[in-house]
């Protein structure tokens, strides 16, 4: 058991930015299920374009939450729909789009603010705000859309809050993937 912890500790120590000191790494290893975290960091760090030494909890949380949002709307054939142009595509081909920018930490991980959107709407067509506004008003009514848009209050998220969010959403992502796999196997 001790050897496995040391092995995981060596792997986790690659992420210099996540653990500022050796003591922080020791604390993390004591508090968290290290096997799950090694799996999370291997999966999301390989997908992340940034250099591993510059990876932060916010980057990992963004990746996990993005996958969660896109999988949440996927059907049994792994297909999801863009909320602005209604193009149906594999969930991995879509992007997580924020109605109010990710710059606003308060709404960065808010499910009412985040929806799947295709690359064309998200990047090429300048975020397709007109259609997204129509979607938000139809889905949440104007009061909700106005609440999100007019709220200028800010908040900060601590590392432990990012870690809790990552752990919670990652478990849900794994559950969603297994449920979709089961449903797709039943239909074939």
C-alpha positions as CSV (number, residue, x, y, z in Angstrom):
1,X,0.0,0.0,0.0
2,X,2.8,2.4,0.9
3,X,4.6,1.7,-2.4
4,X,1.4,2.6,-4.3
5,X,1.0,5.8,-2.4
6,X,4.7,6.7,-3.1
7,X,4.2,5.9,-6.8
8,X,1.0,8.1,-7.0
9,X,2.8,10.8,-5.1
10,X,5.6,10.8,-7.6
11,X,3.1,11.0,-10.5
12,X,1.1,13.8,-8.8
13,X,4.3,15.7,-8.1
14,X,4.6,16.2,-11.9
15,X,1.9,18.9,-11.6
16,X,4.1,21.5,-10.1
17,X,1.5,24.3,-10.2
18,X,-1.1,22.2,-8.4
19,X,1.0,21.5,-5.3
20,X,3.1,24.5,-4.3
21,X,5.0,22.6,-1.6
22,X,5.7,19.0,-0.6
23,X,3.5,19.6,2.4
24,X,0.6,20.5,0.2
25,X,1.1,17.3,-1.8
26,X,1.2,15.2,1.5
27,X,-2.0,16.9,2.6
28,X,-3.7,16.2,-0.7
29,X,-2.7,12.5,-0.6
30,X,-4.1,12.2,2.9
31,X,-7.4,13.8,2.2
32,X,-8.3,12.5,-1.3
33,X,-8.6,9.1,-2.8
34,X,-5.3,9.2,-4.7
35,X,-6.2,6.4,-7.2
36,X,-9.2,8.4,-8.5
37,X,-7.1,11.6,-8.7
38,X,-4.3,10.0,-10.6
39,X,-6.9,8.7,-13.1
40,X,-8.5,12.2,-13.3
41,X,-5.2,14.0,-13.8
42,X,-3.9,11.5,-16.4
43,X,-7.1,11.8,-18.4
44,X,-7.5,15.6,-18.3
45,X,-3.8,16.6,-18.5
46,X,-3.3,14.6,-21.7
47,X,-6.3,16.5,-23.2
48,X,-5.2,19.9,-22.0
49,X,-3.1,21.9,-24.4
50,X,-1.1,23.6,-21.7
51,X,2.2,22.3,-20.4
52,X,1.6,20.1,-17.4
53,X,3.8,22.2,-15.2
54,X,1.4,25.1,-15.8
55,X,-1.8,23.1,-15.2
56,X,-4.0,24.6,-12.4
57,X,-7.0,23.4,-10.5
58,X,-9.1,25.8,-12.6
59,X,-7.9,24.2,-15.8
60,X,-8.8,20.7,-14.6
61,X,-12.2,21.9,-13.3
62,X,-12.9,23.5,-16.6
63,X,-12.2,20.3,-18.5
64,X,-14.3,18.1,-16.2
65,X,-17.2,20.6,-16.2
66,X,-17.1,21.0,-20.0
67,X,-17.3,17.2,-20.4
68,X,-20.1,17.0,-17.8
69,X,-22.2,19.7,-19.6
70,X,-21.8,18.0,-23.0
71,X,-22.5,14.5,-21.7
72,X,-25.5,15.7,-19.7
73,X,-27.3,16.5,-23.0
74,X,-26.1,13.4,-24.9
75,X,-28.6,10.7,-25.9
76,X,-28.0,6.9,-26.0
77,X,-26.1,7.2,-29.2
78,X,-23.6,9.7,-27.7
79,X,-25.2,12.5,-29.8
80,X,-25.9,15.9,-28.5
81,X,-27.5,19.0,-30.0
82,X,-26.1,22.6,-30.3
83,X,-28.5,24.9,-28.5
84,X,-28.2,27.7,-31.1
85,X,-28.2,26.1,-34.5
86,X,-29.6,22.6,-33.5
87,X,-26.9,20.7,-35.3
88,X,-26.6,17.2,-33.9
89,X,-23.1,15.9,-33.3
90,X,-21.1,13.5,-31.1
91,X,-20.8,15.0,-27.7
92,X,-17.0,15.2,-28.0
93,X,-17.3,17.4,-31.1
94,X,-19.3,20.0,-29.3
95,X,-18.0,22.7,-26.9
96,X,-19.2,24.0,-23.6
97,X,-20.5,27.5,-24.2
98,X,-21.1,30.1,-21.4
99,X,-23.8,32.7,-21.9
100,X,-22.0,34.9,-19.4
101,X,-18.3,34.7,-19.9
102,X,-16.1,32.3,-17.9
103,X,-14.3,35.4,-16.7
104,X,-17.3,35.8,-14.2
105,X,-16.3,33.1,-11.7
106,X,-19.7,33.1,-10.2
107,X,-21.2,31.7,-13.4
108,X,-18.2,29.7,-14.6
109,X,-19.7,26.4,-13.3
110,X,-23.4,27.3,-13.3
111,X,-25.6,24.8,-15.2
112,X,-28.0,27.6,-16.2
113,X,-25.2,29.5,-17.8
114,X,-23.5,26.6,-19.7
115,X,-24.8,24.7,-22.7
116,X,-23.4,22.6,-25.5
117,X,-22.6,24.5,-28.7
118,X,-20.9,23.5,-32.0
119,X,-17.6,25.0,-33.0
120,X,-19.2,27.1,-35.8
121,X,-21.6,28.8,-33.3
122,X,-19.0,29.1,-30.5
123,X,-16.0,30.3,-32.5
124,X,-16.6,30.9,-36.2
125,X,-19.9,32.9,-36.0
126,X,-18.8,35.1,-33.1
127,X,-20.6,33.1,-30.4
128,X,-24.0,33.4,-32.1
129,X,-25.3,35.5,-29.3
130,X,-28.6,36.3,-31.1
131,X,-29.7,32.7,-31.3
132,X,-28.3,31.9,-27.8
133,X,-30.3,34.8,-26.4
134,X,-33.4,33.4,-28.0
135,X,-32.6,30.0,-26.5
136,X,-32.1,31.4,-23.0
137,X,-35.3,33.4,-23.1
138,X,-37.3,30.3,-24.4
139,X,-35.7,28.0,-21.9
140,X,-35.5,30.1,-18.7
141,X,-37.8,33.1,-19.4
142,X,-36.5,36.6,-19.4
143,X,-36.2,37.0,-15.7
144,X,-33.5,34.3,-15.5
145,X,-31.7,35.5,-18.5
146,X,-31.7,39.0,-17.1
147,X,-30.6,37.8,-13.7
148,X,-27.5,36.2,-15.2
149,X,-26.7,39.0,-17.5
150,X,-27.2,41.9,-15.1
151,X,-25.5,40.3,-12.0
152,X,-22.0,41.9,-11.6
153,X,-21.2,40.5,-8.2
154,X,-18.0,38.5,-8.0
155,X,-16.7,35.6,-6.0
156,X,-13.5,33.7,-5.7
157,X,-13.1,29.9,-5.7
158,X,-10.4,28.3,-3.5
159,X,-8.4,25.2,-4.5
160,X,-10.4,22.9,-2.2
161,X,-13.6,24.1,-3.9
162,X,-12.2,23.3,-7.3
163,X,-11.1,19.9,-6.0
164,X,-14.6,19.2,-4.7
165,X,-16.2,20.3,-8.0
166,X,-13.8,18.1,-9.9
167,X,-14.4,15.1,-7.8
168,X,-18.2,15.5,-7.8
169,X,-18.5,16.2,-11.6
170,X,-16.0,13.4,-12.5
171,X,-18.0,10.8,-10.7
172,X,-21.1,12.0,-12.6
173,X,-19.2,12.0,-15.9
174,X,-18.2,8.3,-15.3
175,X,-21.8,7.5,-14.3
176,X,-23.2,9.2,-17.5
177,X,-20.7,7.4,-19.7
178,X,-21.6,4.0,-18.3
179,X,-25.3,4.7,-18.5
180,X,-25.0,5.7,-22.1
181,X,-22.9,2.6,-22.9
182,X,-25.5,0.4,-21.2
183,X,-28.4,2.0,-23.2
184,X,-26.5,1.8,-26.5
185,X,-25.8,-1.9,-25.9
186,X,-29.4,-2.6,-25.0
187,X,-30.6,-1.1,-28.3
188,X,-28.2,-3.1,-30.5
